[in-house]
């Protein structure tokens, strides 16, 4: 069973930093893309950042402030968040697209989410 577990959320003042972690448990034959999403109250879930191989992408609102990375030896993805703003307040979700084995197609896996609250 593949599970994603996020950690590192919390309360931080504007301008501060947090580092989110996403640990992947279980085994996948192939893990293609990992991503971070976020969802603020009353808002649509928003794609924040993706990493695939050596390529990363970010939504405009977090460019130059957030960095997504991945440690393949630990099966863990990270989201370093700097210069946090109150509008970054949301539940952050880790997402992975992968394939369990050759008998299974690619699918998305989701973590439970971790709360990030940025005070003004």
C-alpha positions in Angstrom: 0.0 0.0 0.0 1.4 3.3 -1.1 0.9 6.2 1.3 2.0 9.8 1.3 2.5 11.5 4.7 3.0 15.3 4.9 4.6 17.0 7.8 6.2 20.4 8.7 3.1 22.6 8.7 2.4 25.0 11.4 1.9 28.7 12.4 4.5 31.2 11.2 4.7 35.0 10.9 4.7 36.7 7.6 8.2 36.7 6.2 9.0 33.5 7.9 9.8 30.1 6.5 8.6 26.5 6.7 9.8 23.3 5.1 7.2 20.7 4.3 8.1 17.1 3.8 6.2 14.3 2.0 7.3 10.8 2.8 6.3 8.1 0.4 5.8 4.7 2.1 5.4 1.5 0.1 6.9 0.7 -3.2 6.2 2.0 -6.7 7.7 0.5 -9.8 7.9 4.1 -11.1 7.3 7.5 -9.6 7.1 10.1 -12.3 5.8 13.3 -11.0 5.5 14.7 -7.5 3.6 17.9 -6.7 2.3 20.1 -4.0 -1.2 21.5 -4.0 -2.9 23.8 -1.5 -6.4 24.6 -0.7 -7.6 27.6 1.3 -11.0 27.8 2.9 -13.7 28.3 0.3 -11.2 28.1 -2.5 -10.4 25.7 -5.3 -7.5 23.4 -4.7 -4.5 25.0 -6.4 -1.4 23.4 -7.9 1.6 25.0 -6.3 4.7 23.2 -7.6 5.7 20.1 -9.5 8.9 18.2 -9.9 9.6 15.6 -12.6 13.2 14.5 -13.1 15.2 17.6 -13.0 12.4 19.9 -14.1 10.4 22.0 -11.7 7.4 24.3 -12.2 5.7 26.8 -9.9 2.6 28.8 -9.9 3.3 32.5 -10.4 2.4 33.5 -6.9 5.1 31.4 -5.3 7.9 31.8 -7.8 11.2 32.9 -6.2 9.8 32.1 -2.8 9.1 28.3 -2.8 11.4 25.5 -3.9 10.3 21.9 -4.5 12.9 19.2 -4.2 13.1 15.4 -4.0 15.4 13.0 -2.3 15.1 9.7 -4.1 17.2 7.8 -1.6 14.7 8.6 1.1 11.6 8.6 -1.1 10.8 12.0 0.2 9.7 15.3 -1.4 10.1 18.7 0.1 8.6 22.2 -0.3 10.8 24.9 1.1 8.7 28.0 1.6 10.3 31.3 2.2 9.0 34.8 2.6 5.6 33.5 3.5 2.6 35.7 3.1 -0.8 35.5 4.8 -2.3 34.5 1.4 -0.2 31.4 1.6 -2.4 30.1 4.4 -3.9 26.8 3.3 -3.9 23.1 3.7 -1.0 21.8 1.7 -1.3 18.4 0.0 1.4 16.2 -1.5 0.6 14.5 -4.7 2.4 11.8 -6.6 1.8 10.1 -9.9 3.2 6.6 -10.3 2.8 3.0 -11.2 2.7 0.2 -8.7 3.7 -2.5 -11.1 3.4 -3.6 -14.7 -0.1 -4.7 -14.2 -1.3 -1.4 -12.9 -1.6 1.9 -14.8 -0.4 5.2 -13.6 -2.5 6.9 -11.0 -2.4 9.8 -8.5 -1.7 9.3 -4.8 -2.6 12.0 -2.2 -1.4 12.8 1.3 -3.8 13.8 4.1 -2.6 17.4 4.1 -0.8 19.6 6.5 -2.0 23.0 7.7 0.1 26.1 7.0 -1.0 29.3 8.7 0.8 32.6 8.1 -0.1 35.4 10.5 0.2 39.1 9.6 
